[in-house]
Amino acid sequence: MKNLTAILIIIFLTSCKNSNTESTITEKENVSYTVSCNLIYDYQRAQQFTFKYLDAMPEENYSFRPTPEILSFREEAIHLGLVNYRYAAMIAGSYDASDEKEIMSRQELQSKKQVMEFVSNSYNVMINQINSEKELNAKTYYYRWSCSKECLARKGFEHQSHHRGKFAIYLRLKGIKPPFEQLIFKDGDTPKRDIEIEDWKATENFNKYKKLVD
C-alpha cells in the first residue's frame, strides 16, 4: 500500500457520566471544557442537526427516491421520527404498535412543514422521556432482548444517526450541499478550544500518540 501523509489520532477528553440533566457550558475563565456525552444534550444536538438536513431539502424534492426500491426522502424522515417514538415508548415500559405504512399515508404528513414538525416532536418526546426516568440503569426489554433503559436510548440514538446520514446522499443527488457536520456541540455552545495547538503538541498525551501510515 502506498504511504500516505501521517495522520495523528486526536483524542478528546469526554465526560460520559449518565445524567438526566442537560450539560451546560460556561464561559468562565480557566474552565476546562469537555465534549459532552450526556444523553439529553446529545439528543438536543441531534435534533438540531436533523432539522438542518430536513430544512435543506426543497419541498418539491421530498418525494424524491434515488431508486424505486428505497424510501423517498419524506418517508425516510417519517421513519426516523416514528422510531424515535418507538424507542421512547419502550423506555417508558410500553410498545408502539403503530402501522408505519398507515402513518406515511396520512394527509397531515405530506408537506415538508408537517414532516419536520413530526420529526422534531419525536425528539422532544424522547428527550422528555429520558429526562423523566429516575433510573436509566433499570432493566427492560429491547423487543425480546434484555437491556437497560439507557441502552434503549443509545440504540435509538444510533438509529436516528444512521438515517440522518442517509439524507446526505439524497441531498447530493439533488445538487444540494449537506449541512456542516455537528458532532460535538449544539448551536451556540461552541467554546474556545481548551489549548492552543502548539501547547497541545507539547502534552504528554500527544507525545504518546502513534503516527499511522496507510
N, C-alpha and C positions, 0 to 999 in steps of 0.2 A: 504493500500500500504506500502511496506517496505521502511523504512527510508534509504536514500542513503546519500552519502557524501554531505555535504552542498556545494552548488556552489554559487559563487559570480558573479553577473552581472557586467561585465566590460564595462563601457561606455566610448567610445572615444569621444573627442571633435571633432566636424566636422565643416568644413567650407562649407556651402551649398549655397553660392551665385551663382546665374546664371550668368555665364560669358562665352564669346566666345573666351577667351584666355586661353592657357594652364596654369595650376597651376604649379609653379616651386618650388623646394625645395632647399633652400640654405644651405650652410654649415657654416654659421656664428655662432659664439658662442652666447649663451644666446638667441637664437631664439626659440620661442615656436612653435613646429611643430603641424600641424593639419592634419587629414585624409582628403584627397581631395574628394569633391562631385561635382567637375567640370565635365560637360558632356564630353568635349573633352578629358580631361585626362582619364576619366573612359573608354571611347571607345578605347583609345590608349592602356590602360591596358588590356581591354578585348580582343583586337586584339592580343596582345602578348600571353595571356592566351589560347585563342582558337588555335593559331598557334602551341602551345606546344602539345595540345591534338591531332591535326591533324598529327603532325610530329611523335608522339609516336606510332601511328598505322602503322605497316608494310604495304607496298603497296599490298602485296598478300591478306591482310585481309580487304581491302577497300570495297570489295563486300560482306563482312560478314553481315548477318542479323540473329539475335537471333531466330526469328520465321518468318514464311513465310508472316505473315500479316503486318509486320512493314518495315520501310525503311532500306536499307543497310547503313553501315557507310558512304559510299560515298554519298548516297542520302541525308542522314541527314545533311552532311556538305554542300551540294549544297543548300538544303532548307534553312539552316541558312543564307548562303550568299545571296540567292535570296531575302529573306525577308528583309535583311539589305538594299538592293537596293530599295525595295518597300517602306520602310519607308522613305528613303531619298527622293524618288520621291514625296511622299505625302507632306513632309515638304517643298519641292520646289514648291508645288502647282500643281503637276501632278499626274498621276496614272500609275503604272507599270502593264500593262495588258498582260505581257508575259505568256507563257504557261509553267508551271513548268515541266510537263512530257516531253515536247519537249526539254527543256533545259537539263534535266537529261540524255537524249538520245544523246546529241551532242558528236561527236567524240572528240572534243577538251576538253571535261570534263570527260575523262575516267581514266586518270592516277592520281596518288597521287599528283604529282607536279602541274598538271593543276588544280586540285580541290583546292589545297592550295592557288594557285595564285588567283583563282576566289574568294575565301572566303576573303583572305587578302585585295584584291581590293575593296570588298564590304564594308569593314570597312573604307578604305580610302575615298570612296565616301560619306559615312555617316559623317565622321569627317569633310570633306571639306564642305559638305552641312551645317552642324551646324555652322561651322566657318564663312560661308558666310552670314548667316542670321543676319540682323540688329536688328530684333525684334523677339525674340523667344516666346514672350507672345502673338504674333499676333494670331488671331483665324483662324482656318481652319477646315477641316473635317477628322475624322478617319472613313473612309467609310461613314456611314450615321449619325455618332455622331459628334457633335461639340466639338472641343477641341483646345488647343493651340499647336503651333509647338513644344514647349518644351515637352508637353505631348506626342506627337508622338515619339520624340526622346527617351523618357523614356520608352514608350511601346516597342519600338524597342530594347532597352537595355534589358528589361525583357525577350523578346523573344529569343535573342541570348544566354542569360544566361541559359534559360530553355533547349535549345537544346545542348549547350556545356555540361551541367550537364548530359545529356543522354549519351554522349560519354564515360563517366567513366565506365558505365555498359558494353558497347561494349568492352572496353579495358580489364576490369576484366575478362570477359568471355573468352578472349584470353590469359589470364595469364599475362597481362601487367599492371604494376602499373601506375595509372594516374599521371599526373604532380602534383607537390606540389601546394596547394591552393594559389591563388594570388588575394586576395580580397581587398587589400589596396593600395600597391604601384606598380608602373611599375618597370621593371628591371632597376637596377642601382639607383633607388630612394628609398632606404631603410635607412633612417637616424636613428641615435641612438634614443632610447626612450627618451621622454621628462623628465622622472622622474624615479628614482630607486624604486623598489618595496616597500622597507621599507618606503620611503617618500610618495609613493602613498597611502599606507595604513594609513598614518597619516593625509591625507587630509580630509577636511570637506565632500567632495563628497563620499569618501569611507565609512566614518562613517554613512552616510545616507543610504547606500546600505542595502537591505534586504536579509537576508540569506534565500535561497529557499531550502526546503527539499521535495523530491518526496515521 
